[in-house]
Amino acid sequence: MPKAKTKSGAKKRFKLTGTGKIKRKHAFKSHILTKKETKQKRNLTKMTLVHPSDKDRVKKMLNI
């Protein structure tokens, strides 16, 4: 059986931490930024963790 390929979209969007958690970027930061408050845009810049309910699905895409 051939090796399973990692989803190329997933490898661009997710990073693994040292403890095995999965980091992701926030959505809603790419365009239409004029109507968003500065505080909201600043908080959307930061990385966050994938929700536990989505963790298994993302791991499957990354072949972890």
MOPAC internal coordinates of N, CA, C and O (Angstrom, degrees):
PM7 1SCF
backbone

  N    0.0000 0     0.00 0     0.00 0    0    0    0
  C    1.4540 1     0.00 0     0.00 0    1    0    0
  C    1.5355 1   108.72 1     0.00 0    2    1    0
  O    1.2310 1   119.94 1   -44.10 1    3    2    1
  N    1.3487 1   117.72 1   135.90 1    3    2    1
  C    1.4616 1   119.66 1  -178.11 1    5    3    2
  C    1.5241 1   111.85 1   -72.02 1    6    5    3
  O    1.2310 1   121.58 1   -16.23 1    7    6    5
  N    1.3175 1   114.58 1   163.77 1    7    6    5
  C    1.4620 1   119.90 1   177.35 1    9    7    6
  C    1.5249 1   109.57 1   -65.11 1   10    9    7
  O    1.2310 1   120.82 1   -34.45 1   11   10    9
  N    1.3295 1   116.04 1   145.55 1   11   10    9
  C    1.4648 1   120.50 1   176.35 1   13   11   10
  C    1.5245 1   108.86 1   -77.74 1   14   13   11
  O    1.2310 1   120.71 1   -46.70 1   15   14   13
  N    1.3215 1   116.26 1   133.30 1   15   14   13
  C    1.4688 1   120.34 1   179.97 1   17   15   14
  C    1.5177 1   109.89 1   -87.03 1   18   17   15
  O    1.2310 1   121.12 1   -38.61 1   19   18   17
  N    1.3264 1   115.46 1   141.39 1   19   18   17
  C    1.4498 1   122.05 1   173.93 1   21   19   18
  C    1.5201 1   108.27 1   -74.25 1   22   21   19
  O    1.2310 1   120.23 1   -40.12 1   23   22   21
  N    1.3375 1   117.17 1   139.88 1   23   22   21
  C    1.4653 1   120.54 1   175.92 1   25   23   22
  C    1.5207 1   108.24 1   -65.60 1   26   25   23
  O    1.2310 1   120.18 1   -57.26 1   27   26   25
  N    1.3277 1   117.26 1   122.74 1   27   26   25
  C    1.4606 1   120.41 1  -173.30 1   29   27   26
  C    1.5227 1   111.91 1   -65.90 1   30   29   27
  O    1.2310 1   119.82 1   150.23 1   31   30   29
  N    1.3374 1   117.95 1   -29.77 1   31   30   29
  C    1.4592 1   120.09 1   176.38 1   33   31   30
  C    1.5116 1   111.84 1   -68.60 1   34   33   31
  O    1.2310 1   120.47 1   144.39 1   35   34   33
  N    1.3277 1   116.71 1   -35.61 1   35   34   33
  C    1.4604 1   121.34 1  -178.38 1   37   35   34
  C    1.5254 1   111.12 1   -72.10 1   38   37   35
  O    1.2310 1   120.03 1   141.72 1   39   38   37
  N    1.3183 1   117.55 1   -38.28 1   39   38   37
  C    1.4671 1   118.44 1  -178.11 1   41   39   38
  C    1.5212 1   111.86 1   -69.49 1   42   41   39
  O    1.2310 1   120.32 1   158.39 1   43   42   41
  N    1.3471 1   117.00 1   -21.61 1   43   42   41
  C    1.4608 1   120.51 1   175.85 1   45   43   42
  C    1.5222 1   111.68 1   -80.65 1   46   45   43
  O    1.2310 1   119.78 1   155.22 1   47   46   45
  N    1.3206 1   118.02 1   -24.78 1   47   46   45
  C    1.4615 1   121.72 1  -170.28 1   49   47   46
  C    1.5170 1   114.95 1  -102.33 1   50   49   47
  O    1.2310 1   119.41 1   158.39 1   51   50   49
  N    1.3163 1   118.73 1   -21.61 1   51   50   49
  C    1.4547 1   121.29 1  -173.97 1   53   51   50
  C    1.5173 1   111.09 1  -123.11 1   54   53   51
  O    1.2310 1   121.22 1   -33.63 1   55   54   53
  N    1.3472 1   115.27 1   146.37 1   55   54   53
  C    1.4675 1   121.68 1   175.65 1   57   55   54
  C    1.5192 1   107.61 1  -130.10 1   58   57   55
  O    1.2310 1   120.83 1   -32.19 1   59   58   57
  N    1.3131 1   116.01 1   147.81 1   59   58   57
  C    1.4516 1   121.77 1   178.99 1   61   59   58
  C    1.5277 1   109.58 1   -94.48 1   62   61   59
  O    1.2310 1   120.35 1   -42.63 1   63   62   61
  N    1.3342 1   116.94 1   137.37 1   63   62   61
  C    1.4598 1   120.67 1   175.41 1   65   63   62
  C    1.5267 1   108.98 1   -86.31 1   66   65   63
  O    1.2310 1   120.84 1    -6.49 1   67   66   65
  N    1.3047 1   116.00 1   173.51 1   67   66   65
  C    1.4566 1   120.54 1  -179.74 1   69   67   66
  C    1.5233 1   112.89 1   -65.70 1   70   69   67
  O    1.2310 1   120.63 1   152.51 1   71   70   69
  N    1.3349 1   116.40 1   -27.49 1   71   70   69
  C    1.4662 1   119.96 1  -178.91 1   73   71   70
  C    1.5182 1   112.60 1   -92.75 1   74   73   71
  O    1.2310 1   120.08 1  -176.16 1   75   74   73
  N    1.3341 1   117.45 1     3.84 1   75   74   73
  C    1.4589 1   120.54 1   175.59 1   77   75   74
  C    1.5185 1   114.62 1    95.09 1   78   77   75
  O    1.2310 1   120.08 1  -175.51 1   79   78   77
  N    1.3272 1   117.45 1     4.49 1   79   78   77
  C    1.4543 1   119.68 1   176.11 1   81   79   78
  C    1.5231 1   108.94 1   -81.96 1   82   81   79
  O    1.2310 1   120.38 1   -17.24 1   83   82   81
  N    1.3186 1   116.89 1   162.76 1   83   82   81
  C    1.4604 1   121.57 1  -176.95 1   85   83   82
  C    1.5242 1   109.10 1  -112.54 1   86   85   83
  O    1.2310 1   120.74 1   -56.06 1   87   86   85
  N    1.3381 1   116.19 1   123.94 1   87   86   85
  C    1.4521 1   122.06 1   178.96 1   89   87   86
  C    1.5188 1   110.04 1   -93.68 1   90   89   87
  O    1.2310 1   121.16 1   -29.00 1   91   90   89
  N    1.3388 1   115.39 1   151.00 1   91   90   89
  C    1.4574 1   121.52 1   176.80 1   93   91   90
  C    1.5190 1   109.23 1  -146.97 1   94   93   91
  O    1.2310 1   121.09 1   -16.82 1   95   94   93
  N    1.3277 1   115.52 1   163.18 1   95   94   93
  C    1.4588 1   120.89 1   174.72 1   97   95   94
  C    1.5188 1   109.13 1   -92.30 1   98   97   95
  O    1.2310 1   121.04 1   -21.02 1   99   98   97
  N    1.3312 1   115.61 1   158.98 1   99   98   97
  C    1.4509 1   120.39 1   175.46 1  101   99   98
  C    1.5291 1   110.47 1   -76.89 1  102  101   99
  O    1.2310 1   120.97 1   -25.14 1  103  102  101
  N    1.3098 1   115.75 1   154.86 1  103  102  101
  C    1.4631 1   121.90 1   174.10 1  105  103  102
  C    1.5319 1   109.02 1   -87.64 1  106  105  103
  O    1.2310 1   120.67 1    -1.75 1  107  106  105
  N    1.3245 1   116.32 1   178.25 1  107  106  105
  C    1.4606 1   124.08 1   174.57 1  109  107  106
  C    1.5257 1   113.50 1    66.82 1  110  109  107
  O    1.2310 1   119.55 1  -148.11 1  111  110  109
  N    1.3293 1   118.46 1    31.89 1  111  110  109
  C    1.4661 1   120.92 1  -179.49 1  113  111  110
  C    1.5272 1   111.14 1  -122.98 1  114  113  111
  O    1.2310 1   119.35 1  -169.69 1  115  114  113
  N    1.3229 1   118.84 1    10.31 1  115  114  113
  C    1.4600 1   119.35 1  -172.83 1  117  115  114
  C    1.5267 1   114.00 1   -95.87 1  118  117  115
  O    1.2310 1   119.52 1   143.95 1  119  118  117
  N    1.3277 1   118.52 1   -36.05 1  119  118  117
  C    1.4617 1   120.23 1  -178.66 1  121  119  118
  C    1.5236 1   108.94 1  -155.62 1  122  121  119
  O    1.2310 1   120.93 1    -4.03 1  123  122  121
  N    1.3300 1   115.82 1   175.97 1  123  122  121
  C    1.4763 1   123.55 1  -174.16 1  125  123  122
  C    1.5344 1   109.31 1    54.55 1  126  125  123
  O    1.2310 1   121.10 1  -127.16 1  127  126  125
  N    1.3255 1   115.50 1    52.84 1  127  126  125
  C    1.4603 1   120.74 1  -176.23 1  129  127  126
  C    1.5295 1   112.53 1   -92.62 1  130  129  127
  O    1.2310 1   119.92 1   169.89 1  131  130  129
  N    1.3315 1   117.75 1   -10.11 1  131  130  129
  C    1.4621 1   119.45 1  -176.08 1  133  131  130
  C    1.5177 1   112.11 1   -68.69 1  134  133  131
  O    1.2310 1   119.84 1   148.35 1  135  134  133
  N    1.3129 1   117.92 1   -31.65 1  135  134  133
  C    1.4684 1   120.02 1  -177.89 1  137  135  134
  C    1.5287 1   112.79 1   -87.31 1  138  137  135
  O    1.2310 1   119.87 1   174.09 1  139  138  137
  N    1.3239 1   117.85 1    -5.91 1  139  138  137
  C    1.4599 1   121.00 1  -179.43 1  141  139  138
  C    1.5293 1   110.20 1   -92.64 1  142  141  139
  O    1.2310 1   121.25 1   -36.97 1  143  142  141
  N    1.3095 1   115.22 1   143.03 1  143  142  141
  C    1.4612 1   120.65 1   179.69 1  145  143  142
  C    1.5230 1   110.59 1   -68.72 1  146  145  143
  O    1.2310 1   120.97 1   -26.28 1  147  146  145
  N    1.3313 1   115.74 1   153.72 1  147  146  145
  C    1.4654 1   121.36 1   179.77 1  149  147  146
  C    1.5186 1   110.98 1   -59.53 1  150  149  147
  O    1.2310 1   120.46 1   140.39 1  151  150  149
  N    1.3264 1   116.73 1   -39.61 1  151  150  149
  C    1.4606 1   121.13 1   179.79 1  153  151  150
  C    1.5208 1   111.12 1   -63.42 1  154  153  151
  O    1.2310 1   120.45 1   139.30 1  155  154  153
  N    1.3299 1   116.75 1   -40.70 1  155  154  153
  C    1.4611 1   120.49 1   179.55 1  157  155  154
  C    1.5275 1   110.45 1   -65.05 1  158  157  155
  O    1.2310 1   120.42 1   135.27 1  159  158  157
  N    1.3428 1   116.81 1   -44.73 1  159  158  157
  C    1.4666 1   120.53 1   179.93 1  161  159  158
  C    1.5202 1   111.10 1   -63.73 1  162  161  159
  O    1.2310 1   120.35 1   141.04 1  163  162  161
  N    1.3278 1   116.94 1   -38.96 1  163  162  161
  C    1.4646 1   120.91 1   178.67 1  165  163  162
  C    1.5246 1   110.95 1   -64.48 1  166  165  163
  O    1.2310 1   120.32 1   138.21 1  167  166  165
  N    1.3233 1   116.99 1   -41.79 1  167  166  165
  C    1.4670 1   120.04 1  -179.79 1  169  167  166
  C    1.5198 1   112.47 1   -72.01 1  170  169  167
  O    1.2310 1   119.96 1   152.02 1  171  170  169
  N    1.3265 1   117.68 1   -27.98 1  171  170  169
  C    1.4618 1   120.71 1   177.91 1  173  171  170
  C    1.5209 1   111.97 1   -73.85 1  174  173  171
  O    1.2310 1   120.10 1   162.20 1  175  174  173
  N    1.3327 1   117.42 1   -17.80 1  175  174  173
  C    1.4695 1   121.43 1   179.67 1  177  175  174
  C    1.5225 1   111.37 1   -70.45 1  178  177  175
  O    1.2310 1   120.45 1   148.93 1  179  178  177
  N    1.3263 1   116.74 1   -31.07 1  179  178  177
  C    1.4637 1   121.16 1  -174.15 1  181  179  178
  C    1.5268 1   111.65 1   -72.87 1  182  181  179
  O    1.2310 1   121.29 1   -27.64 1  183  182  181
  N    1.3186 1   115.14 1   152.36 1  183  182  181
  C    1.4633 1   121.15 1   176.34 1  185  183  182
  C    1.5266 1   109.42 1   -80.11 1  186  185  183
  O    1.2310 1   120.76 1   -24.08 1  187  186  185
  N    1.3116 1   116.14 1   155.92 1  187  186  185
  C    1.4579 1   121.22 1   176.66 1  189  187  186
  C    1.5227 1   107.94 1  -141.60 1  190  189  187
  O    1.2310 1   120.29 1    -2.60 1  191  190  189
  N    1.3146 1   117.04 1   177.40 1  191  190  189
  C    1.4577 1   121.71 1  -178.46 1  193  191  190
  C    1.5226 1   110.44 1   -98.67 1  194  193  191
  O    1.2310 1   121.11 1   -28.73 1  195  194  193
  N    1.3208 1   115.48 1   151.27 1  195  194  193
  C    1.4539 1   121.29 1   175.66 1  197  195  194
  C    1.5258 1   108.30 1   -69.16 1  198  197  195
  O    1.2310 1   120.73 1   -40.51 1  199  198  197
  N    1.3161 1   116.20 1   139.49 1  199  198  197
  C    1.4631 1   121.73 1  -179.36 1  201  199  198
  C    1.5358 1   109.78 1   -64.20 1  202  201  199
  O    1.2310 1   120.19 1   -36.48 1  203  202  201
  N    1.3352 1   117.24 1   143.52 1  203  202  201
  C    1.4734 1   120.01 1  -178.74 1  205  203  202
  C    1.5256 1   114.52 1   -55.15 1  206  205  203
  O    1.2310 1   119.85 1   148.95 1  207  206  205
  N    1.3275 1   117.88 1   -31.05 1  207  206  205
  C    1.4666 1   119.73 1   179.97 1  209  207  206
  C    1.5260 1   112.10 1   -71.41 1  210  209  207
  O    1.2310 1   119.81 1   157.60 1  211  210  209
  N    1.3319 1   117.96 1   -22.40 1  211  210  209
  C    1.4663 1   121.85 1   178.68 1  213  211  210
  C    1.5188 1   112.78 1   -98.64 1  214  213  211
  O    1.2310 1   120.28 1   172.32 1  215  214  213
  N    1.3217 1   117.07 1    -7.68 1  215  214  213
  C    1.4603 1   121.50 1  -171.85 1  217  215  214
  C    1.5382 1   112.41 1   -60.21 1  218  217  215
  O    1.2310 1   120.30 1   135.92 1  219  218  217
  N    1.3315 1   117.03 1   -44.08 1  219  218  217
  C    1.4674 1   120.03 1  -178.87 1  221  219  218
  C    1.5251 1   111.49 1   -64.62 1  222  221  219
  O    1.2310 1   120.49 1   141.27 1  223  222  221
  N    1.3257 1   116.67 1   -38.73 1  223  222  221
  C    1.4719 1   120.48 1  -179.82 1  225  223  222
  C    1.5198 1   110.96 1   -65.64 1  226  225  223
  O    1.2310 1   120.34 1   138.64 1  227  226  225
  N    1.3414 1   116.96 1   -41.36 1  227  226  225
  C    1.4623 1   120.55 1   179.78 1  229  227  226
  C    1.5205 1   110.28 1   -69.23 1  230  229  227
  O    1.2310 1   120.27 1   139.77 1  231  230  229
  N    1.3312 1   117.08 1   -40.23 1  231  230  229
  C    1.4724 1   119.70 1   177.73 1  233  231  230
  C    1.5101 1   111.69 1   -61.08 1  234  233  231
  O    1.2310 1   120.46 1   143.74 1  235  234  233
  N    1.3233 1   116.73 1   -36.26 1  235  234  233
  C    1.4648 1   120.40 1   178.70 1  237  235  234
  C    1.5304 1   110.39 1   -66.57 1  238  237  235
  O    1.2310 1   120.45 1   141.84 1  239  238  237
  N    1.3379 1   116.74 1   -38.16 1  239  238  237
  C    1.4681 1   120.43 1   178.72 1  241  239  238
  C    1.5247 1   110.98 1   -67.85 1  242  241  239
  O    1.2310 1   120.66 1   147.45 1  243  242  241
  N    1.3519 1   116.34 1   -32.55 1  243  242  241
  C    1.4613 1   120.80 1  -178.43 1  245  243  242
  C    1.5328 1   112.71 1   -90.32 1  246  245  243
  O    1.2310 1   120.12 1   176.82 1  247  246  245
  N    1.3288 1   117.38 1    -3.18 1  247  246  245
  C    1.4701 1   123.03 1  -177.08 1  249  247  246
  C    1.5172 1   112.10 1    56.69 1  250  249  247
  O    1.2310 1   120.87 1  -131.43 1  251  250  249
  N    1.3355 1   115.93 1    48.57 1  251  250  249
  C    1.4752 1   121.26 1   178.34 1  253  251  250
  C    1.5139 1   108.77 1   -98.16 1  254  253  251
  O    1.2310 1   120.10 1   180.00 1  255  254  253

